[in-house]
Amino acid sequence: MKKRILVTGGTGRFGSIFKRLKTEHKMFFPVKTTLDITNFKSIKKYIKFKKPNIVIHLAGLSRPMNIHDRQIQKSIDLNIIGTSNVTKACAEKNVKLVYFSTNYVYPGTKGNYKETDSLLPFNNYAWSKLGGECAVQMYKNSLILRLCMTEKPFTHKAAFYDAKNSFMYHDQVAAILLKLVNAKGILNVGGKSQSVYNFARINNPNIKKIFLKNNKKINMPMNSTMNREKLKKILKNK
């Protein structure tokens, strides 16, 4: 069935890729001046006007990662309060909400984290995304995606050999996103568990090998890999 899908933050890195996806659904990608997530009335007005069945909430503050240390107020306003505003607006109209969170909400030590595992955000960025999760969790007609994704091609000239995660490229996530939107609760979304170096080397065999243990200033977990069994089950049934 054709749906009307509103995407906040649709002009960002992932949104610009998702926008190119060919689909039967009617998609809306408002700019910030049209839909401001820090303004509850702005969100309500746009939802009333477009009447979406689903809101995919991408808008927020992400990089550079240390901006969440330097500008705490901005991080709170966009990622916590902004997400709360979107959640409230969706709840008023019973619109399905899909929220993009991060695998960094997990402690990042043992890896293979399940959706039901205990959380301990690794940095302020992750705390801000977990703050958003708290609001979304209160609204039952919702789906939280804990994502591990990055740009393609890999943007760095070197990659960590001793740090593991579950990276997927943006285009890979975009290709499966509409297959996930009917789910509810929490869902890990990422790729194969492997070192960052091995992931990057697939498309760039000349990438330089470096070690996280030698880069104390880099605020990144050693092992934030995720268990993907729930994701695989959903995709298998599609």
C-alpha positions as CSV (number, residue, x, y, z in Angstrom):
1,M,0.0,0.0,0.0
2,K,1.3,3.4,-0.9
3,K,2.2,5.6,2.0
4,R,2.9,9.2,2.7
5,I,6.4,9.5,4.3
6,L,7.8,12.6,5.9
7,V,11.6,12.7,6.3
8,T,13.1,15.3,8.7
9,G,16.7,16.2,8.0
10,G,16.2,15.0,4.4
11,T,18.9,17.4,3.1
12,G,21.6,15.8,5.3
13,R,24.2,13.1,4.3
14,F,21.9,10.1,4.5
15,G,18.8,12.0,3.6
16,S,20.2,13.1,0.3
17,I,20.9,9.5,-0.6
18,F,17.6,8.2,0.6
19,K,15.9,11.0,-1.5
20,R,17.2,9.4,-4.7
21,L,15.5,6.1,-3.9
22,K,12.9,5.1,-6.4
23,T,9.7,4.2,-4.6
24,E,5.9,4.1,-5.1
25,H,5.4,6.0,-1.8
26,K,4.9,9.8,-1.7
27,M,7.9,11.3,0.1
28,F,8.4,14.7,1.6
29,F,11.8,16.2,2.4
30,P,11.2,19.6,4.0
31,V,14.0,22.0,4.6
32,K,14.7,23.4,8.0
33,T,12.9,26.7,7.3
34,T,9.8,24.7,6.5
35,L,10.0,22.3,9.3
36,D,12.0,23.3,12.4
37,I,12.3,20.4,14.9
38,T,13.0,22.9,17.7
39,N,9.6,24.5,17.1
40,F,6.8,22.2,18.1
41,K,4.2,24.4,16.2
42,S,6.2,24.1,13.0
43,I,6.2,20.3,13.2
44,K,2.4,20.2,14.0
45,K,1.6,22.5,11.1
46,Y,3.6,20.5,8.6
47,I,2.2,17.2,9.7
48,K,-1.4,18.6,9.5
49,F,-0.7,19.9,6.0
50,K,1.0,16.8,4.5
51,K,-0.9,14.2,6.5
52,P,2.0,11.6,6.5
53,N,1.5,8.0,7.6
54,I,5.1,7.7,8.7
55,V,7.7,10.2,9.9
56,I,11.3,9.1,9.5
57,H,13.3,11.4,11.9
58,L,16.8,12.0,10.7
59,A,17.2,15.6,11.7
60,G,19.7,16.5,14.5
61,L,23.3,17.2,15.3
62,S,26.0,14.7,14.6
63,R,29.4,15.8,13.4
64,P,32.0,16.8,14.3
65,M,31.7,14.5,17.2
66,N,33.3,16.9,19.7
67,I,30.7,19.5,19.0
68,H,28.6,17.7,21.6
69,D,31.2,18.5,24.1
70,R,31.8,22.1,23.0
71,Q,28.1,23.0,22.4
72,I,26.1,21.0,24.9
73,Q,23.1,23.3,24.6
74,K,22.9,22.9,20.8
75,S,23.2,19.1,21.2
76,I,20.4,19.0,23.7
77,D,18.1,21.4,21.7
78,L,18.4,19.4,18.5
79,N,18.8,15.8,19.5
80,I,16.8,15.6,22.7
81,I,14.3,18.4,22.7
82,G,13.9,18.3,18.9
83,T,13.2,14.6,19.0
84,S,10.8,15.0,21.9
85,N,8.9,17.6,19.8
86,V,8.7,15.3,16.8
87,T,7.5,12.5,19.1
88,K,4.8,14.6,20.6
89,A,3.6,15.8,17.2
90,C,3.4,12.2,15.9
91,A,1.6,11.0,19.0
92,E,-1.1,13.7,18.6
93,K,-2.0,12.4,15.1
94,N,-1.0,8.7,15.7
95,V,1.6,8.9,13.0
96,K,4.2,6.1,12.9
97,L,7.6,7.4,14.0
98,V,11.0,5.9,12.9
99,Y,13.9,7.4,14.8
100,F,17.6,7.1,13.8
101,S,19.7,6.5,16.9
102,T,23.2,5.1,17.1
103,N,25.1,1.9,18.1
104,Y,27.2,4.2,20.3
105,V,24.5,4.0,23.0
106,Y,26.0,0.6,23.9
107,P,29.1,0.5,26.1
108,G,31.4,-0.5,23.2
109,T,33.6,-3.0,25.1
110,K,32.4,-6.6,24.4
111,G,30.5,-6.2,21.1
112,N,27.7,-8.3,19.7
113,Y,25.2,-6.1,21.5
114,K,21.5,-7.2,21.3
115,E,18.7,-4.7,21.4
116,T,17.9,-5.8,25.0
117,D,21.4,-5.3,26.3
118,S,22.2,-2.7,28.9
119,L,23.2,0.7,27.6
120,L,26.0,3.1,28.6
121,P,26.5,5.8,25.9
122,F,30.1,6.1,24.9
123,N,30.2,9.9,24.4
124,N,28.0,13.0,24.6
125,Y,26.8,12.4,21.0
126,A,25.5,9.0,22.1
127,W,24.0,10.5,25.3
128,S,22.1,13.0,23.2
129,K,20.7,10.2,20.9
130,L,19.7,8.2,24.0
131,G,17.9,11.2,25.3
132,G,15.9,11.2,22.0
133,E,15.3,7.5,22.5
134,C,13.7,8.1,25.9
135,A,11.0,10.2,24.3
136,V,10.4,7.9,21.4
137,Q,10.2,4.8,23.7
138,M,7.2,6.5,25.4
139,Y,5.3,6.4,22.1
140,K,4.4,2.8,21.2
141,N,3.7,3.5,17.5
142,S,7.4,3.9,16.9
143,L,10.6,2.2,15.8
144,I,14.1,3.1,17.1
145,L,16.9,2.1,14.7
146,R,20.3,1.8,16.3
147,L,22.5,2.4,13.3
148,C,26.1,1.9,12.4
149,M,26.6,3.6,9.0
150,T,29.0,5.8,7.2
151,E,29.6,7.6,3.8
152,K,30.7,5.8,0.7
153,P,33.5,5.9,-0.2
154,F,35.2,5.7,3.2
155,T,36.2,9.3,3.9
156,H,39.5,8.7,5.7
157,K,42.9,7.7,4.4
158,A,43.5,5.4,7.4
159,A,41.4,3.0,9.5
160,F,41.6,1.4,12.9
161,Y,42.8,-2.2,12.8
162,D,42.0,-2.8,16.5
163,A,38.6,-1.2,16.7
164,K,35.5,-3.2,15.6
165,N,32.1,-2.1,14.6
166,S,29.2,-3.1,12.3
167,F,29.5,-0.5,9.5
168,M,27.1,-0.3,6.5
169,Y,27.3,2.4,3.8
170,H,24.5,4.9,3.6
171,D,23.3,3.6,0.3
172,Q,23.0,0.1,1.8
173,V,20.8,1.4,4.7
174,A,18.7,3.4,2.2
175,A,18.1,0.3,0.2
176,I,16.5,-1.6,3.1
177,L,14.9,1.2,5.1
178,L,11.5,0.9,3.7
179,K,11.5,-2.8,4.4
180,L,11.9,-2.0,8.1
181,V,9.4,0.8,8.8
182,N,6.5,-1.4,9.7
183,A,8.4,-2.9,12.6
184,K,8.1,-1.5,16.1
185,G,10.4,-1.3,19.2
186,I,14.2,-1.3,18.8
187,L,16.2,-2.7,15.9
188,N,20.0,-2.9,15.4
189,V,20.9,-1.9,11.8
190,G,24.4,-2.5,10.6
191,G,26.7,-4.7,8.6
192,K,29.1,-7.6,9.3
193,S,31.0,-7.3,12.6
194,Q,34.7,-6.6,11.6
195,S,37.5,-4.2,12.2
196,V,37.1,-0.7,10.7
197,Y,40.2,-1.4,8.7
198,N,38.8,-4.6,7.1
199,F,35.6,-2.8,6.3
200,A,37.3,0.1,4.6
201,R,39.8,-2.1,2.8
202,I,37.0,-3.8,0.8
203,N,36.7,-0.7,-1.4
204,N,40.1,0.7,-0.8
205,P,42.9,-1.9,-0.7
206,N,45.5,0.8,-0.2
207,I,44.0,2.2,3.0
208,K,46.5,2.8,5.8
209,K,46.3,0.6,9.0
210,I,46.4,2.5,12.3
211,F,45.6,1.5,15.9
212,L,43.0,3.1,18.3
213,K,45.0,2.1,21.3
214,N,47.7,4.5,20.1
215,N,45.2,7.4,19.5
216,K,44.0,8.3,23.0
217,K,42.4,11.5,21.8
218,I,40.0,9.7,19.5
219,N,36.7,9.3,21.3
220,M,35.7,5.9,19.8
221,P,34.7,2.6,21.4
222,M,36.9,-0.5,20.8
223,N,34.1,-2.9,20.0
224,S,30.6,-1.5,19.3
225,T,29.5,-4.4,17.0
226,M,25.9,-5.3,17.1
227,N,23.9,-8.6,17.0
228,R,21.9,-8.5,13.7
229,E,19.6,-11.6,14.2
230,K,16.5,-9.5,14.6
231,L,17.3,-7.5,11.4
232,K,18.0,-10.6,9.4
233,K,14.7,-12.2,10.4
234,I,12.8,-9.1,9.3
235,L,14.5,-8.9,5.9
236,K,14.2,-12.7,5.4
237,N,10.4,-12.4,5.7
238,K,10.2,-9.6,3.1
